[in-house]
């Protein structure tokens, strides 16, 4: 599960989705919320690589969008 939190901005979901898809991720269920000027997205990411490699993909993206990422491995 990938969670990203930060200021809402136009094109946020499109940029996150495009970057993950380009890296070979499959996006599953997601939940998004806007609270005031803040935005959060939680998305199930199917990824055949390591969590470390996924973090390497997410870190530059989250920095460029000024988002705080959190990645958790879920079983089941």
N, C-alpha and C positions, 0 to 999 in steps of 0.2 A: 504494500500500500504506500502510495506517495501522497503526502500532504504538502501543500504550499500555502503560505499565508503572507499577505502584504497589502499594500495600497491597491485599490481597484484601478484599472486602466484599460483603455480600449485595446482589443486584440490579445488580451492575456491568455485566454483559453486556446485561441488559435495557435499562438506561438508555442505554448507548452505542448499541445497535442502534436503539432508538426515536428517539433524537436524529438519527442519520444518516438513517434512513428518512423522518422528518418533513421533513428538509432536501432530500429528493429523491434521495438516494443509493441505489444498488443494491449490496447486499452480496454478495460472492462467497465464494470459499474463505477459510477462516479457520483459525487455529491458536491454541490457548489453553494456558497452562501455569500451574500453581500451584507455586511453589518456597518452601516454608516459609510465611511469612505474606504473601509477595509474589505478584503475579499479572501475567501479560502476555497480551495479545491482539494478534495480527497478522491483519488482515483486508484482503482485496482490495476496494477501493471503486471502483465505476464511477460517475463523476460528470461531468456535461456542463459544469460551471462551471470556473472557474479554481482553481489550487492556492491562491492567496491567499484566495479566498472559502471554500474548504474549511477552511483554517486558521482563518478567522474563526468558523466553526461549531464546530470542534473545541476551540479554546482555552478558551472559557468552560466547556464540558463537562468538559474535563480538569482545569481548576482546581477546579471544584465537587466532583470526585471524587478530587482530590489525585493525579492521574496525570500522568506525563510522556509527551507525545505526540511522534511522529516521523512525518512524511508524506514519502513518496518517490513520484515518478512513475516507473512502470515501463512499458517499451515491450513490445509484443508482444501 
